[in-house]
Amino acid sequence: MEIYFLILVLSVVQSLFGVGLLLFGTPILLLMGHEYTEVLMYLLPASISISLGQVRDFRNVKLNQNYRLQFLIFCIPILLLGIFTATKFDLKFEIRLFIVGMLIFSFFVRTFSTLRAQVEHSIQKNIPFVLFVMGLVHGLSNMGGSILGPMASSLYDDKNKILASVSLDYALMAMIQFIYLVVFQGVPLKSVHVFCALTAIVVRFFLGKRVFQFTTERNYQRLLNGFILMNALVLGVGIF
């Protein structure tokens, strides 16, 4: 029951920011004692359903096609390597520790404008390397969203383009993870996983989209920062 409640809450978050179910759900469920593969099977169908809905909503938004090609070349292969490593070796403690570090870094980047400007400038100059790191991070920990958000905001100024970029990348990465687990690892798809996806779809349609429409830009940033910091603190306490 707590998993459904978590998906319900985080579906609203992902409806707002384009990321959330994997970014925040992974550390929370790991802290609750679930295995990493089990966590993926709960969260991936829900995340995919929301991301595909956002891709459909923003399908007419034009994005830099060169970026898409770089995403496929530099992100996807290393994503697969990260998934393989995370599912073959017991890295639960290391994954949690890494996620805490990524959450704290993401919070400081979003909080301090000078640091954010430096990070965004560095991202713009090193897109292939950033995509490589994002793929590895997402494959190992489900935390690629902590890099994807700042990267998208450094490439685009328009809010719709940012969400269009984030949702498409997130959908592709999550679908690849899901296919790898089900087809190549033989992890069974259960009715509970389908129900998680249906829960996410319903929450986004009836609540998430409306919350997004009525959230101001300033409150939008504050909400995301607060959620990132809260997750870092909760997971950090769980580790130490």
N, C-alpha and C positions, 0 to 999 in steps of 0.2 A: 504493500500500500504506500509506503514511503517513497518508493521509486516513481509511482504514478504522480504523487504530489510534487516531487522534484521536477519531473518532466513538465507538469502543468505550469509551474512557476518559471522554469527556464525557457519554456516555449514563448512566454511573453518577452523575456529578455532577448531571445534570438529574433523575435519579430521586430524588436526595436533596433538592435545593433548588427544584425546579420550573423553574429556569433553568440554562443551562450551555452547551448546544450552540451557540446563537447568541451568547450573551454572551462566551464564551471562545473558541469556534471561529473567529469572525470575525477577531479580531486575529491569531490564530495563522496562519490560512491567508493573510491579507493579507501577513503578514510572510514567508511562504514564497513569495510572488510570484504568487499566484492573483489573477485579476480579481474585482471585487466581485460581478458577476452570477454568475460561476462559483461563488464561495463560497456565495452564496445557494442555488443549486441543489443543492449538496452537503448543506448543513445544514438547509434548510427541511423536506424530507420526513422527515428523521430527527427533528427537533424536533417536528413535528406528530404523528408517530406516538406519541412518548412523552407529549406533553401530552394527547392524546386518551385515552390509557390512564389517565392520572391523573384526567382529567375523569370517566371512567367509574367509577373506584374511589371518587371523592368525590362522586358524583352526588347522594347523599342529604344532603349538608351544606348547610344553609340559609345563603344570603348576602343582603346588603342589596340588594333589587331596584332601589332608586333609584341605587345605584352602577352597576349594569349599564346603566341608561339613560344615565347620564352618560358612561360609557365609550364607548357607541356614538355619542353626539352629539359629544363633544369630542376623542376619540382617533382614531377611524377616518378621518375626512376628512383630517386633517393627516398621518396615516400614509401615505395614498395620495400626497399631495403630496411627502412626503419620499422615497418610493420612486421617484417620477418624477424628482426632482432628482438622486438618487444614480445612477440608471441612464442619465441623459442627459448628465451632465457628469463630467469626469475629476477626481474629488475624493479620489483615493486617499490622498495625503499628508494632506489636511485631515481625512479620516475617521479615519486612524490617530492623528493628533494629538488629535483630539477624544475618541477611545476611551481613550487614555492618561489624559486628564484625568478622564473619567468613572470609570474604574477606581480612580484614586487617591482621588477624592472619595468613592466608594462604600466604599473601605477605611477611610478616616478616620471616616466616618459610623458604620460598624459597629464600629469600634475604641473610640471615645470616647463614653461613655454620655451625657455632657452635650450633645455635638453631635448625637448621635442623637435625644435627646429634643427638642431644638430643631427638628430637621428633621421629625420625626414630628408635632410640634405644628403646624408650618407646613403640612404636607401635609393634615392634618385640616381646616384652615381654608380651604384653597385647592384642593380636589379637582378642579374643572374645569380650572384652570390647569395643575395637575400632569399631568392626563390629556392635555392639549394638548401639553405639553412631551414627555411620554413617547412620544406618537405621532410627533412630529417626530424625536425622537432615534432611535427604532426604525426609522423609514423611511429615515433618512440613514445609519445606522451599524450596525443590528442590536443596539444597546446599550440598548434599552428596559428590559431586565431589570435594569439597574443602578438604575433608578427604581422598577420594579414591585415588587421585593422590599421595600424600605423602605416603600413606600406600603401594601402589603398588611399588613405588620406593624404599621403605625400604625392601621389600620382594625380589625384583628382581633387578639385575644389568643390564641385557640385555634390550635394548630399545624395541625390539620386544615383549619380555615377559611382559614388563610393559604395552604396548598398548594392548596386547592380554588380560591381566587381567582386565584392566580398561574397555575395550569395552564390555566384557562379563558381568561383574558386572553391568555396566551402562544399558546394554540392559535388563537384568533381572529385575532390579529395575523399569525401565521405563515401561516395559510391565505389571508388576504387578500394577503400578499406573494407567495405561491406562485401564486395565481390571476392576479394582475396580470402576473407574469413570463411565465407559460405562455400565457394567453389573449390578453392585450393587447399583450405585447411579443414574442410568438412564440418565446420561448426553448424549445428542444426538451427534452422529458423523456426522459432516456436510462435504459438499464437500470442503469447505475452509480448513478443517483440512487435508483432503487427499491431497489437492494441496500443503500444507506446506511440507508434507512428500515427495512428488514428487520433489519439489524444492530442498530439502536437498539432495536427491539422485543424481540429475543432477549436482548440484554444487560440490559434493564430487567427482563424476566420472570425470568431465571435468576440475576441478580446484583444489580441496582439495588434492587429491592424488599427483598431480604434485608439489604443494607447499611443501608438506611434503618431497618429494624426494630431493628437492633443498635447504631445510633449514638446516643449520649447527647446531650442538649441542649447541654451544654458543648462536647463535641467537634464537634458539628454546626456551631456558630458559629465555632470555631477553624479548622476545615477550610475553610469558605467564605472567611474572611478571608485565610487563607494563599494560597488559590488566586487570589483577586482581586489580591493584592499581587504574586504571581509573574507573572501575566499583564501587569500594568502595567509591571513591570521589564523583562520580555522584549521587549515591544513598544516601550518607550521606548528601549532599546538599539538596536533595529532601525531606529528613525527617525533617531536622532542618531549 
